Amino acid sequence: MRAAEQAAIAAGTPSFTLMERAAEALARRARAMLPQGGRILVLAGPGNNGGDGLLAAALLRAAGREVAVRLLGAPERLAGDAARAMAAWAGPTDAPVEGAALIIDALFGIGLTRGLGGEAAQLVEAAQATGAPVLAVDVPSGLLADTGEAPGAVLPATRTVTFHRLKPGHLLMPGRTLCGVLEVADIGLPDPATDLWRNQPGPWRWPALAADAHKYARGACLVWSGPALATGASRLAAWAAQRAGAGIVTLAGDRGALAEHAAQVTSLLLRPAALPSDVLADARYRAAVVGPGAGPAARAAALSALGTGRAVVLDADALTATPLPELAAAIQGPCVLTPHEGEFRALFGSLPGSRLERARQAARLAGAVVLLKGPDTVIAAPDGRAAITADAPPWLATAGSGDVLAGIIGGLLAQGMPAWEAACAGAFWHGQAARLAGPGMVAEDLLPALARTGPYAPPA
């Protein structure tokens, strides 16, 4: 945002003009949130976020709305554009918090780097106690825009209007739960280069299916089986790889495990093998999934698959069976690691920073794409690209859903998608399928839902 604002100013747009555009967006949304009228209270902070709120207050007053301002600090301490905004308001700044029909939270924006205390915290708590709906300016006050953390008092929003682009804190937990409905207002800023996206089609594309495609052209995927009595996870992954579009999917492992699979599957291939490399010697296999239910054989299987140079998804047991230095040294081709928080800490230790920062560090350390699973799944590449998935429903927290995700990614890799793109697309599709399956879903329900979502979704 700072780079975009500086570029706009350098190109001739005054900074106060940007503030005016932001205020217009706020005033427009405030009117829509309170169509029948009522007292609007603007909580204004000492910086440009407060300036946005003060200008919005002036616009609302000019439109005939009942509006009042509560300023944090003394008016004479305002400077720059915020001081100009105060001059435009030119009214009282000591309004009581009580009795508001709508509160515009313009206390602190994206520049906040620590928790709120003192008078600011008291204002936030008093505003929350009113029960009035809250319209946040950029981010709810008290929320750190870069990390999604709320280290002190925070004012949860009914709706948040942010400018130009979303910020990481809008999507990372707990920020995602504090922003209410998100709205991005265009204030005429240019687009600087970025390496961070909300996870949705754009930075990646669905694989295309040629009219003359055959099953091997669509890609063959190996899924390494768990041992007998522990085959369900790998079977879920294999089915998901099929649903994701791989032309052939083979479950491989020991004969006892394959006998269990044989009683359950029809279109999946079954192949006895001592190690994944036995199957991956066939050049038609582009990708492998290792880890779901793999048990004690996970380390040997992971190292075997990685040594072939094929695209590999490592999940579950394969993530914790091998120390990071050995794992990183073994990676010879595209690789996606899919840990949940516990597996991440077991593999990478206690890395500092937000989930986004930790996932990026981990991707660099491993030399692989890291998909850090959770309600705010982060997908990071070694080159710094990252995406945050904020659309997956909470009912994905059920046994086997991670195995399905690993299989989807494996199926996309088998079709030739690059590792980061396949991981992003897999996480997005996984969430879509879960929404279609509904709150009562179990992991198996994701499989038919995959056939009606993602690239297979019917036209809108």
C-alpha positions in Angstrom: 0.0 0.0 0.0 2.8 2.4 0.8 4.5 1.7 -2.5 1.2 2.2 -4.4 0.5 5.5 -2.6 4.0 6.8 -3.2 3.7 5.9 -6.9 0.3 7.7 -7.2 1.7 10.8 -5.5 4.8 10.7 -7.7 2.6 10.6 -10.7 0.8 13.7 -9.6 -2.1 12.7 -7.4 -2.1 14.7 -4.2 -2.1 12.6 -1.0 -5.2 14.5 0.2 -7.1 13.5 -2.9 -6.5 9.9 -2.0 -7.9 10.6 1.5 -10.9 12.3 0.0 -11.6 9.2 -2.2 -11.3 7.0 0.9 -13.7 9.2 2.8 -16.2 9.1 0.0 -16.2 5.3 0.0 -16.6 5.3 3.8 -19.5 7.8 3.7 -21.2 5.8 1.0 -21.0 2.6 2.9 -22.1 4.2 6.2 -25.3 5.6 4.5 -26.0 2.1 3.1 -25.5 0.5 6.6 -27.9 3.0 8.2 -30.5 3.7 5.5 -33.2 4.9 7.9 -31.0 7.5 9.6 -29.7 7.6 13.2 -26.7 9.0 15.0 -23.3 8.1 13.4 -20.3 8.3 15.7 -16.8 8.6 14.2 -14.0 7.4 16.4 -11.0 9.3 14.9 -7.3 8.5 15.7 -4.3 10.8 15.5 -3.1 9.7 12.1 -4.3 9.4 8.5 -6.8 6.7 9.5 -8.4 9.3 11.7 -8.2 11.8 8.8 -10.3 9.4 6.6 -12.9 9.3 9.4 -13.0 13.0 9.9 -13.5 13.7 6.2 -16.2 11.0 6.1 -17.9 12.8 9.0 -17.8 16.0 7.1 -19.4 14.3 4.0 -22.1 12.7 6.1 -23.0 15.9 7.8 -23.2 17.6 4.3 -25.6 14.9 3.2 -27.9 15.7 6.1 -26.9 12.9 8.4 -26.6 13.1 12.2 -22.9 12.6 12.9 -20.6 13.2 15.8 -16.8 12.8 16.3 -14.8 11.4 19.2 -11.1 12.3 18.6 -8.3 10.4 20.4 -6.0 13.1 21.5 -6.0 16.9 21.0 -7.0 18.4 17.6 -4.0 20.7 17.6 -1.7 17.7 17.5 -3.0 16.5 14.1 -0.6 17.2 11.2 -0.5 16.9 7.4 -3.6 15.5 5.7 -5.2 14.7 9.1 -5.0 18.3 10.1 -6.7 19.3 6.7 -9.4 16.7 7.4 -9.9 18.2 10.9 -10.4 21.7 9.3 -13.0 20.2 6.9 -14.9 18.8 9.9 -14.6 21.9 12.0 -16.9 20.6 14.7 -16.8 19.2 18.2 -14.5 16.2 18.8 -15.6 15.1 22.3 -18.8 13.3 21.5 -19.9 10.5 23.9 -19.6 7.0 22.7 -23.1 5.9 24.0 -26.2 6.2 21.9 -24.7 5.7 18.4 -26.7 3.8 15.8 -23.5 3.2 13.8 -19.8 3.6 14.8 -17.1 4.3 12.2 -13.9 3.0 13.6 -11.1 5.3 12.3 -8.8 5.1 15.3 -5.9 3.1 13.9 -5.2 1.6 10.5 -2.5 -0.5 8.8 0.4 1.3 10.5 -0.3 -0.1 14.0 2.5 -2.4 15.2 1.6 -3.1 18.8 -1.4 -3.7 21.1 -3.7 -0.9 22.2 -3.6 0.5 25.7 -4.6 3.5 27.7 -7.3 5.7 26.4 -7.4 4.0 23.0 -8.2 0.6 24.7 -10.9 2.3 26.8 -12.5 3.8 23.7 -12.5 0.4 22.0 -14.0 -1.3 25.0 -16.7 1.4 25.4 -17.6 1.2 21.7 -17.9 -2.5 21.8 -20.1 -2.3 24.9 -22.7 -0.2 23.0 -23.6 -3.2 20.7 -23.8 -0.8 17.7 -22.7 -2.0 14.3 -19.1 -1.0 13.5 -17.7 0.1 10.1 -13.9 -0.3 10.3 -11.6 1.9 8.2 -8.9 -0.3 6.6 -8.7 -2.7 9.6 -10.5 -3.0 12.9 -8.5 -0.9 15.5 -6.2 -3.1 17.4 -5.7 -5.6 14.6 -2.2 -5.8 13.1 -2.6 -5.6 9.3 0.5 -7.5 8.5 0.0 -10.5 10.7 -3.7 -10.8 11.6 -2.8 -10.7 15.3 -4.7 -8.8 18.0 -2.2 -8.4 20.8 -4.5 -6.1 22.9 -7.9 -4.6 22.8 -9.6 -4.8 19.4 -12.9 -3.5 18.1 -14.6 -6.3 16.0 -16.2 -4.9 12.9 -19.5 -5.6 11.3 -18.0 -4.5 8.0 -14.5 -3.3 7.0 -13.8 -1.0 4.1 -10.2 -1.2 3.0 -8.5 0.5 0.1 -7.0 -0.7 -3.1 -6.2 -4.3 -2.0 -6.8 -6.6 1.0 -4.1 -6.8 3.6 -2.7 -10.0 5.1 -4.4 -9.3 8.5 -7.8 -9.5 6.8 -7.3 -13.1 5.9 -4.9 -14.5 8.6 -6.5 -15.6 11.9 -7.8 -14.2 14.1 -8.1 -11.1 11.9 -10.3 -13.0 9.5 -12.9 -13.3 12.2 -12.7 -9.7 13.4 -13.3 -7.8 10.1 -16.9 -8.8 9.3 -17.8 -8.3 5.7 -14.8 -7.2 3.7 -15.1 -4.5 1.0 -12.3 -3.2 -1.1 -12.7 0.4 -2.3 -10.9 1.6 -5.4 -9.2 4.9 -4.7 -7.3 5.2 -8.0 -3.9 3.6 -7.0 -1.6 1.9 -9.5 -0.8 -1.8 -9.1 2.8 -2.4 -7.9 4.4 -5.8 -8.3 3.3 -8.3 -5.6 4.3 -11.7 -4.5 1.2 -12.2 -2.2 -2.3 -13.1 -3.2 -5.6 -14.2 -1.8 -5.8 -17.8 -3.0 -8.2 -17.8 -6.0 -7.7 -18.3 -9.8 -5.6 -15.5 -11.2 -2.0 -16.1 -10.2 -2.7 -19.7 -11.2 -5.0 -21.4 -13.8 -6.8 -24.7 -14.0 -5.1 -27.3 -16.2 -6.6 -27.5 -19.7 -7.8 -30.8 -21.2 -6.9 -31.2 -24.8 -9.6 -32.6 -27.1 -7.3 -35.5 -28.1 -6.1 -36.3 -24.6 -5.7 -40.0 -23.5 -5.2 -41.3 -20.0 -1.4 -41.1 -20.0 -1.5 -37.7 -21.6 -3.6 -36.6 -18.6 -0.9 -37.8 -16.3 -0.2 -40.8 -14.2 0.0 -40.5 -10.4 1.4 -42.9 -7.8 -0.1 -42.9 -4.3 2.0 -44.9 -1.8 -0.2 -47.2 0.3 -0.2 -47.5 4.1 0.2 -51.1 5.5 -2.6 -53.5 6.0 -5.3 -52.2 8.4 -4.1 -48.6 7.7 -5.0 -48.2 4.0 -8.0 -45.8 4.2 -5.9 -42.6 4.1 -4.0 -43.5 0.9 -7.2 -44.7 -0.7 -8.8 -41.3 -0.1 -5.7 -39.6 -1.6 -5.8 -41.9 -4.7 -9.5 -41.3 -5.3 -8.9 -37.5 -4.9 -6.1 -37.7 -7.4 -8.5 -39.3 -9.9 -11.2 -36.7 -9.3 -8.6 -34.0 -9.8 -8.0 -35.2 -13.3 -5.1 -37.6 -13.3 -5.6 -40.1 -16.1 -4.2 -43.0 -14.2 -3.8 -43.4 -10.5 -1.9 -46.4 -9.0 -1.9 -47.5 -5.4 1.4 -49.3 -4.6 2.7 -51.0 -1.6 2.8 -54.4 0.0 0.5 -57.2 -1.0 -1.4 -57.3 2.3 -2.4 -53.7 1.9 -3.3 -54.1 -1.8 -5.6 -57.0 -0.9 -7.6 -54.5 1.3 -7.6 -52.0 -1.5 -8.8 -54.6 -4.0 -12.0 -55.1 -2.0 -12.8 -51.3 -2.2 -11.6 -50.0 -5.6 -12.3 -50.6 -9.3 -10.7 -47.9 -11.5 -7.6 -47.5 -9.4 -4.6 -49.6 -10.4 -2.9 -51.7 -7.8 0.8 -52.6 -7.9 3.0 -54.5 -5.4 6.2 -52.6 -4.8 8.9 -52.4 -2.2 9.5 -48.6 -2.8 7.9 -45.8 -4.8 10.9 -45.7 -7.1 9.9 -49.2 -8.4 6.8 -47.6 -9.9 8.2 -44.2 -10.7 10.9 -45.8 -13.0 8.1 -45.7 -15.5 8.5 -42.2 -17.1 4.7 -41.9 -17.6 4.3 -41.3 -13.8 4.7 -37.6 -13.3 3.8 -37.3 -9.6 3.6 -39.2 -6.4 1.8 -38.8 -3.1 3.6 -40.2 -0.1 2.6 -40.1 3.6 -1.1 -40.7 4.2 -1.3 -43.7 6.5 2.3 -44.6 5.5 3.3 -45.5 9.1 6.9 -46.8 9.8 7.8 -47.0 6.1 7.2 -43.3 5.6 10.8 -42.2 5.7 12.1 -44.8 3.2 9.2 -44.2 0.9 9.6 -40.4 1.0 13.3 -40.6 0.3 12.7 -43.1 -2.5 10.1 -40.9 -4.2 12.1 -37.7 -3.8 15.2 -39.3 -5.3 13.5 -39.9 -8.6 13.1 -36.2 -9.4 9.3 -36.6 -10.0 6.9 -34.2 -8.5 6.1 -35.3 -5.0 3.5 -34.4 -2.4 4.6 -35.3 1.2 1.9 -35.4 3.8 1.2 -36.8 7.2 3.7 -39.5 8.3 6.2 -38.5 5.6 6.5 -35.0 7.1 7.7 -36.1 10.5 9.7 -39.2 9.7 12.8 -37.4 8.3 14.8 -34.6 9.8 14.7 -31.3 7.8 18.3 -31.3 6.6 18.0 -34.9 5.2 14.6 -34.1 3.7 15.8 -30.9 2.0 18.9 -32.6 0.6 16.8 -35.4 -0.8 14.5 -33.1 -2.9 15.4 -33.5 -6.5 12.3 -32.2 -8.2 9.1 -30.3 -7.6 7.9 -30.9 -4.1 4.9 -29.9 -1.9 4.8 -30.3 1.8 1.4 -30.2 3.4 1.8 -29.9 7.2 -0.8 -28.9 9.8 0.5 -26.8 12.6 1.8 -29.7 14.7 3.6 -31.3 11.8 5.0 -28.0 10.8 6.6 -27.5 14.3 7.9 -31.0 14.3 9.6 -30.5 11.0 10.7 -26.8 11.2 10.8 -26.1 14.9 9.6 -22.8 16.3 10.1 -20.3 13.5 9.4 -16.7 14.4 6.7 -14.5 12.9 3.2 -14.8 11.6 1.9 -17.9 9.8 2.7 -16.2 6.5 6.2 -15.3 7.6 6.8 -18.8 9.0 5.5 -20.6 5.9 7.8 -18.4 3.7 10.8 -19.2 5.9 10.0 -22.9 5.8 9.7 -23.0 2.0 13.1 -21.4 1.7 14.6 -23.8 4.2 13.2 -26.9 2.6 13.5 -25.8 -1.0 9.9 -26.9 -1.5 6.4 -25.5 -1.6 4.9 -25.4 1.9 1.2 -25.6 2.4 0.6 -24.8 6.1 -2.9 -26.1 6.7 -5.5 -24.4 8.9 -8.4 -22.0 8.7 -6.0 -19.5 7.1 -4.0 -22.0 5.0 -0.8 -20.4 3.6 0.9 -21.7 0.5 4.5 -20.5 0.1 7.1 -21.1 -2.5 10.9 -20.9 -2.0 11.0 -17.8 -4.3 8.8 -15.9 -1.9 5.4 -16.2 -3.6 2.6 -16.9 -1.2 -1.2 -17.1 -1.2 -3.6 -17.2 1.7 -6.8 -19.3 1.5 -9.6 -17.7 3.5 -12.6 -19.4 1.9 -12.4 -23.0 3.4 -15.3 -23.8 5.8 -14.5 -25.0 9.4 -16.2 -28.4 8.8 -13.1 -29.4 6.8 -11.7 -30.2 10.3 -12.5 -33.9 10.0 -10.4 -37.0 9.7 -9.3 -37.8 6.2 -9.8 -34.3 4.7 -6.1 -33.7 4.6 -5.6 -37.0 2.7 -8.0 -35.8 0.1 -6.1 -32.5 -0.2 -2.8 -34.3 -0.8 -4.5 -36.4 -3.5 -5.9 -33.3 -5.3 -2.5 -31.7 -5.4 -1.0 -35.0 -6.6 -3.5 -35.2 -9.4 -2.8 -31.6 -10.5 0.9 -32.2 -10.5 0.4 -35.3 -12.6 -1.3 -33.0 -15.2 1.8 -30.8 -15.3 0.9 -27.9 -13.0 3.9 -26.3 -11.3 4.2 -27.1 -7.6 3.1 -23.8 -6.1 0.2 -23.4 -8.6 -0.9 -27.0 -8.0 -0.8 -26.4 -4.2 -2.8 -23.2 -4.5 -5.4 -24.7 -6.8 -5.7 -27.8 -4.6 -6.4 -25.8 -1.5 -8.9 -23.6 -3.3 -10.7 -26.6 -4.8 -10.7 -28.5 -1.5 -12.5 -25.6 0.1 -15.0 -25.3 -2.7 -15.8 -29.0 -2.5 -16.3 -28.8 1.3 -18.8 -25.9 0.9 -20.8 -27.9 -1.6 -20.7 -31.1 0.6 -22.0 -29.1 3.6 -21.5 -29.0 7.4 -22.3 -32.7 7.9 -19.7 -33.9 5.5 -17.1 -36.6 6.1 -13.9 -36.9 4.0 -15.5 -39.3 1.6 -18.2 -36.7 0.7 -15.5 -34.4 -0.7 -14.9 -36.9 -3.6 -18.2 -36.5 -5.5 -18.2 -32.8 -4.7 -14.9 -32.4 -6.5 -16.6 -33.5 -9.7 -19.0 -30.4 -9.4 -16.6 -27.7 -8.3 -13.2 -26.3 -9.3 -12.6 -26.7 -13.1 -15.7 -28.8 -13.3 -18.1 -26.2 -11.8 -21.1 -25.5 -14.0 -21.1 -22.0 -15.7 -22.5 -19.3 -13.6 
